[in-house]
């Protein structure tokens, strides 16, 4: 039964979704999620990015990220003699792809920050996208939370994979928990793609109000990448269910 529900939920969301459809993608590394992002950007109407991977996209757009974790790759020199970073190029490519596909792409507009990777009673909240020098962003800020929640709630299909911040520490959990609450209160079909998002939904207390919380972890990630898993090639021939 669990396998059937898993397949049905992803099949419905990825092959014939009710619209508008949105995806929320978080986590620390762009390289881990780039295939998911490249697949989803061809399907969704809105795409929300959070977690440390958001800082790569913000840096690609010219904002400062302070000492936030910002993934880098092995730099190379292009044919024009310019030094490039492959992770940054991935981010720029996805921003361009989203524009070409007419996808509304959301990045954090403010951040909850601290000078080190530790809980603090009163973390700094930035006024805009820029993270000050000497600080690291550890969660999305209140303006971003409000904007993400308002837009998620208007969608008929919502897929979420990856936290918005370091939700394991109370001062940086609000962004992730607000997203979980938005999914729980959304009248549409809501799916969490396993892993940290599923743990966060459980911690927030909202997991029971979400249409489907995947237990698949890596398997759900592969489904979001558009792969057909061995033995699950029945995806396209599933009958509709109410």
Secondary structure, DSSP 8 states (H G I E B T S, - for coil): -HHHHHHHHHHHHHHS--SSEEEEE-SS-HHHHHHHHHHHTTT-SEEEE-STHHHHHHHHTT--BTTS-------EE-TTS-EE-HHHHHHHHHHHHHHHHT-EEE--SSEEEESSSS--TT-EE-SSS-B-TT-EEEEE-HHHHHHHHHHHTT-SEEEEES-SS-TTSGGG-HHHHHHHHHHHH-SSEEEE-SHHHHHHHHHHT-GGGSSEE---THHHHHHHTT---TT-TTGGG-----
